[in-house]
Amino acid sequence: MIEIDKQHLRNTIANYRNFIDTCSFENDFKLTANSEISPYALCFAIFSYHLIGDHGYILKNKNVWVEKIITNLDDFKNQQQDLINSKPYLQLLTFSLSALKILDSLDHPCIESHVILILNYDINDLLNRAGVKKGTPSSGNMAMFWAILLIHVNKFLNISVEKDLDSWITFHLDSMNDYGFWGEAKNMNYLMFQNGYHQYEILDYLKVEGEFWDVAATNINSLKDSESRFAPYPGGGGCYDYDALYFLTSDYIDPEFEETIIKLFYSVTSSQNIDGGFCESQYVRPRTIKNFRRALNHIFSRPSGNRIEAIKKFISLQRPRHNKIHTHWTTYSREWSESDLWDSWFRVLLLARIDVYKNHENFQNWGFINYPGIGYHHLFNKEKNI
């Protein structure tokens, strides 16, 4: 049994706590120390403080944060069209619901008007139009958002939509491919698991078991690089690494990936920036001979079936438009190596899952989120909780 260095983990968390504070601004938060205030960043900060157990700080700011979350949601809703298909709106809404769960404020009277939107639509039609069966990029996100809203109205508003939830499950199980995901492909690929991870969060929350969990984990493990990272570029990636680790530490698979998991733990902690935060990747920019060699090594250490995908990604990332990372979370575009609250939360969430994987008793030491979606952990209970 390979153990992790507890003191090393504590030091990592202490440095991470310092970084979160650098993004604070007048009871609000910026995605990076250099960006503007963002409603998404506020949610990420709340997730971060909760994860490392800073409950006193959360309680101190609870009332202010709850009102900011509600105001942000209402303002965002008024600026968007076609809300049911708006990724920015649904993403902020589901992040906000998780944050309100942490703040014990899911019963806020203004929330219902946001979540009951899902009742006006047929879930199978939504999934079809999003391209879930084809594994269309972002279709996994959308499928997860809609499922979260269905679970919310069913569990927290006591509006029965169990038939819709059953339809959501059936749709996904019936359209799953041989790799345990969605879409047609000759080989297991990065997009497939990063997109499909989102639906698995829902399957996990709804306690849907099956051999597909093992199939998915085994196929994902085949994509690891020499550092046990899972991005199509060197240095890992906040989402890629966490999504992969999520499968490898699932409650539904045989514990056969310990060496990969422990190596990933130390690869991630070694990439913590000086400011205590984490970034997307330290090796995509700047363009240096050293980073170029890393990229080549990364490409040719891929399984033969994935080398073309890695080469295409490498070529694409050389374009000027990829000099920085652009998202709808901020107008500010961050550097690849710049610490941000999102990647930092994902990195530490990854470390938390590994810590609990090694010893289930450590579950109580971490602030996972007992709400469907990212941040949930299957150890909250073993009962079907819809």
C-alpha positions in Angstrom: 0.0 0.0 0.0 1.6 3.3 -1.2 1.0 6.1 1.3 0.9 9.9 0.7 3.0 12.4 2.6 0.5 14.0 5.0 2.8 17.0 5.9 3.3 17.6 2.2 -0.4 17.7 1.7 -0.9 20.1 4.7 1.7 22.5 3.3 0.0 22.4 -0.1 -3.4 23.3 1.5 -1.9 26.1 3.6 -0.3 27.7 0.5 -3.6 27.2 -1.4 -5.5 29.0 1.4 -3.2 32.0 1.0 -3.9 32.1 -2.8 -7.6 32.2 -2.3 -7.2 35.3 -0.2 -5.3 37.1 -3.0 -8.3 36.8 -5.2 -10.6 38.5 -2.6 -11.9 42.0 -3.2 -14.4 43.7 -1.0 -16.3 40.5 0.0 -16.2 39.4 -3.7 -13.8 37.5 -5.8 -11.7 37.6 -9.0 -10.9 34.6 -11.0 -7.2 35.5 -10.8 -5.4 38.1 -8.8 -5.2 40.2 -12.1 -8.8 39.7 -13.4 -12.0 41.6 -12.7 -14.6 40.5 -10.2 -16.7 37.6 -11.5 -19.9 35.9 -10.3 -18.4 32.6 -11.2 -15.3 33.4 -9.1 -17.5 34.0 -6.1 -18.8 30.4 -6.4 -15.3 29.0 -6.9 -14.1 30.8 -3.7 -17.0 29.5 -1.7 -16.2 26.0 -2.9 -12.6 26.5 -2.0 -13.1 27.7 1.5 -15.6 24.9 2.1 -13.2 22.2 0.7 -10.4 23.1 3.1 -12.8 23.5 6.1 -12.7 27.2 6.7 -16.3 27.3 8.0 -15.7 30.3 10.3 -14.9 32.5 7.3 -17.9 31.2 5.4 -20.2 31.8 8.3 -18.9 35.4 8.7 -19.6 36.2 5.1 -22.7 34.1 4.6 -25.4 36.7 4.4 -23.4 39.0 2.0 -22.5 36.1 -0.3 -26.1 34.8 -0.5 -27.4 38.1 -1.6 -24.6 38.5 -4.1 -25.3 35.1 -5.6 -29.0 35.8 -6.0 -28.3 39.3 -7.5 -25.7 37.8 -9.9 -28.2 35.1 -11.0 -31.1 37.6 -11.5 -28.9 40.0 -13.4 -27.4 37.2 -15.6 -30.9 35.8 -16.3 -32.1 39.2 -17.6 -29.1 39.4 -20.0 -29.5 36.0 -21.6 -31.8 34.6 -24.2 -33.0 31.0 -24.7 -32.1 30.2 -21.1 -32.6 26.5 -21.3 -29.8 26.3 -23.9 -27.5 29.0 -22.5 -24.4 27.3 -21.1 -23.1 30.5 -19.4 -26.5 30.9 -17.5 -27.0 27.2 -16.7 -23.4 26.9 -15.5 -23.7 29.9 -13.2 -27.1 28.6 -12.0 -25.8 25.2 -11.1 -22.6 26.6 -9.5 -24.8 29.0 -7.5 -27.0 26.1 -6.3 -24.0 24.2 -5.0 -22.7 27.4 -3.3 -26.1 28.0 -1.7 -26.1 24.4 -0.5 -22.8 25.2 1.3 -24.3 28.4 2.7 -27.4 26.4 3.8 -29.6 28.8 1.7 -31.2 26.6 -1.0 -34.6 27.6 0.4 -34.0 31.2 -0.7 -37.4 32.3 -2.3 -35.8 33.6 -5.5 -34.3 30.3 -6.5 -37.5 28.6 -7.5 -38.0 30.9 -10.5 -34.7 29.8 -11.9 -34.9 26.1 -11.5 -38.5 25.5 -12.6 -37.5 26.5 -16.1 -36.7 22.8 -16.7 -40.4 21.9 -16.3 -41.3 23.5 -19.6 -39.2 21.1 -21.6 -39.1 17.4 -22.7 -35.8 16.0 -21.4 -35.3 13.6 -24.3 -35.8 16.4 -26.8 -33.2 18.5 -25.0 -30.7 15.7 -24.9 -31.2 14.9 -28.6 -30.9 18.5 -29.7 -27.7 19.0 -27.7 -26.1 16.0 -29.5 -25.5 13.9 -26.5 -25.6 10.6 -28.5 -23.0 12.0 -30.8 -20.8 13.2 -28.0 -21.0 16.8 -29.3 -18.6 19.1 -27.4 -20.4 20.7 -24.3 -23.3 18.2 -24.6 -22.1 16.6 -21.4 -22.2 19.9 -19.6 -25.7 20.6 -20.8 -26.9 17.1 -19.9 -25.6 17.6 -16.4 -27.1 21.0 -16.0 -30.6 19.8 -16.9 -30.3 16.8 -14.7 -29.3 19.0 -11.7 -32.4 21.1 -12.2 -34.6 18.0 -12.4 -33.1 16.6 -9.2 -33.5 20.0 -7.5 -37.2 20.4 -8.3 -37.8 16.7 -7.3 -35.8 16.8 -4.1 -36.0 20.4 -2.8 -39.2 21.7 -4.3 -41.1 18.4 -3.9 -42.3 18.5 -7.6 -42.3 14.9 -8.8 -40.2 14.5 -12.0 -39.0 11.0 -11.4 -40.2 9.9 -14.8 -38.0 12.6 -16.4 -35.0 11.4 -14.3 -35.6 7.9 -15.3 -35.8 9.0 -19.0 -32.5 10.9 -18.5 -30.8 7.7 -17.2 -32.3 5.4 -19.8 -31.3 7.8 -22.6 -27.7 7.7 -21.5 -27.4 4.0 -20.8 -29.0 3.1 -24.2 -26.7 5.4 -26.2 -23.4 4.6 -24.4 -20.6 3.5 -26.7 -18.0 0.7 -26.2 -15.7 3.0 -24.3 -18.3 3.9 -21.7 -19.0 7.3 -23.1 -21.0 8.9 -25.9 -20.2 9.5 -29.6 -18.6 7.6 -32.4 -14.8 7.2 -32.4 -12.2 4.6 -33.5 -10.2 5.1 -30.4 -10.6 6.3 -26.9 -9.9 10.1 -26.9 -9.6 13.0 -24.5 -12.7 14.9 -25.6 -14.8 11.8 -25.0 -14.0 11.4 -21.3 -13.8 15.2 -20.5 -17.2 15.7 -22.1 -18.7 12.5 -20.7 -17.5 13.0 -17.1 -20.4 15.4 -16.5 -23.0 12.7 -17.1 -21.2 10.4 -14.7 -21.5 12.9 -11.9 -25.3 12.5 -12.3 -25.1 8.7 -12.6 -23.0 8.7 -9.4 -25.4 10.9 -7.5 -28.4 8.8 -8.6 -26.4 5.6 -7.6 -26.6 4.1 -11.1 -24.3 1.1 -11.1 -23.0 -1.0 -14.0 -19.9 -2.5 -15.7 -19.6 0.8 -17.7 -17.8 2.4 -14.7 -15.0 -0.1 -15.0 -14.9 0.2 -18.8 -14.7 3.9 -18.7 -12.0 3.9 -16.0 -9.8 1.4 -17.9 -10.1 3.3 -21.1 -9.2 6.6 -19.4 -6.2 5.1 -17.7 -4.8 4.2 -21.1 -4.5 7.9 -21.9 -2.1 8.8 -19.0 1.3 10.3 -19.8 4.6 9.6 -18.1 3.6 11.8 -15.2 0.1 10.2 -14.8 -1.4 13.4 -16.3 -4.4 13.2 -18.6 -4.4 16.3 -20.8 -3.7 16.2 -24.6 -0.8 18.5 -23.8 2.1 18.4 -21.2 1.5 19.6 -17.7 -1.9 18.2 -17.3 -5.0 20.3 -17.2 -7.3 21.3 -14.3 -10.4 19.6 -15.9 -8.6 16.7 -17.6 -6.7 15.5 -14.6 -9.6 15.8 -12.2 -12.1 14.2 -14.5 -9.8 11.2 -15.0 -9.0 10.9 -11.3 -12.8 11.0 -10.6 -13.2 7.8 -12.5 -10.1 6.1 -11.1 -11.3 6.6 -7.6 -15.0 5.7 -8.3 -16.9 3.6 -5.8 -18.1 1.4 -8.6 -14.8 0.0 -9.9 -12.1 -2.4 -8.7 -9.2 -0.6 -6.9 -6.6 -1.3 -9.6 -5.1 2.1 -10.4 -3.3 2.9 -7.2 0.1 3.5 -8.8 -1.4 5.9 -11.3 -3.3 7.7 -8.6 -0.3 8.2 -6.3 1.9 9.4 -9.1 -0.8 11.9 -10.2 -1.0 13.2 -6.6 2.7 14.1 -6.6 2.6 15.4 -10.1 -0.1 17.8 -9.1 1.4 19.0 -5.9 4.7 19.6 -7.6 3.0 22.0 -10.0 1.7 24.4 -7.4 2.7 27.9 -8.2 4.7 30.1 -5.9 1.6 32.1 -5.0 -0.1 28.9 -3.7 -2.5 28.5 -6.6 -2.6 26.2 -9.5 -2.9 26.9 -13.2 -4.1 25.0 -16.3 -0.6 24.0 -17.4 2.9 25.4 -16.8 4.3 24.0 -20.1 2.1 25.3 -23.0 3.5 28.8 -22.8 6.0 30.4 -23.2 7.3 28.7 -26.4 10.7 27.5 -25.3 13.0 24.8 -26.5 12.4 23.0 -23.2 8.6 23.2 -23.5 8.8 22.1 -27.2 10.8 19.0 -26.2 8.2 18.3 -23.5 5.4 18.5 -26.1 7.2 16.1 -28.4 7.9 13.6 -25.6 4.2 13.9 -24.6 3.0 13.2 -28.2 5.2 10.2 -28.8 4.6 8.6 -25.4 0.9 8.5 -26.3 -0.8 5.2 -27.2 -0.5 4.9 -31.0 -4.2 5.5 -31.5 -4.0 8.9 -29.8 -0.9 10.3 -31.3 -2.8 12.0 -34.2 -5.1 13.6 -31.7 -2.2 14.9 -29.6 -0.4 16.2 -32.7 -3.5 18.1 -33.8 -3.9 19.6 -30.4 -0.2 20.6 -30.3 -0.5 22.3 -33.7 -3.7 24.1 -32.7 -2.2 25.4 -29.5 0.6 27.1 -31.5 -2.0 29.6 -32.9 -1.9 33.1 -31.5 -5.5 32.8 -30.3 -4.2 30.3 -27.8 -1.5 32.5 -26.3 -3.9 33.0 -23.4 -7.0 31.2 -22.0 -10.3 32.8 -22.8 -13.6 31.9 -21.0 -17.0 33.5 -20.5 -16.2 33.7 -16.8 -14.2 37.0 -17.2 -13.4 39.5 -19.9 -9.8 39.1 -18.7 -7.8 36.3 -20.5 -5.4 34.5 -18.2 -2.0 33.1 -18.9 -1.6 29.3 -19.1 0.7 29.3 -16.1 -1.4 31.9 -14.1 -3.0 30.7 -10.9 -6.8 30.9 -10.9 -9.6 29.9 -8.5 -11.1 27.3 -10.9 -8.0 25.3 -11.6 -6.9 25.6 -8.0 -10.2 24.2 -6.7 -10.0 21.4 -9.2 -6.4 20.5 -8.2 -7.1 20.5 -4.5 -10.4 18.6 -5.1 -8.3 16.0 -6.9 -6.0 15.8 -3.9 -8.9 15.5 -1.5 -10.4 12.6 -3.5 -7.0 10.8 -3.4 -6.7 11.4 0.3 -10.2 9.9 0.9 -9.5 7.1 -1.6 -6.5 6.1 0.6 -8.5 6.3 3.8 -12.3 6.7 3.8 -12.1 8.1 7.4 -10.5 11.2 5.9 -13.8 12.1 4.2 -14.8 14.2 7.2 -11.6 16.3 6.8 -12.8 17.7 3.5 -15.6 19.9 2.4 -17.2 18.0 -0.5 -20.6 19.3 -1.6 -23.7 17.2 -0.8 -25.5 18.3 -4.0 -25.5 16.9 -7.5 -22.7 17.9 -9.8 -19.0 18.8 -9.5 -17.8 18.5 -5.9 -20.1 15.7 -4.8 -18.7 12.6 -3.3 -20.4 9.2 -3.1 -19.5 8.7 0.5 -22.2 11.1 1.6 -24.6 8.2 1.7 -25.3 4.9 0.1 -28.9 5.4 -0.5 -30.6 6.5 -3.7 -31.2 10.2 -3.0 -33.4 11.8 -5.6 
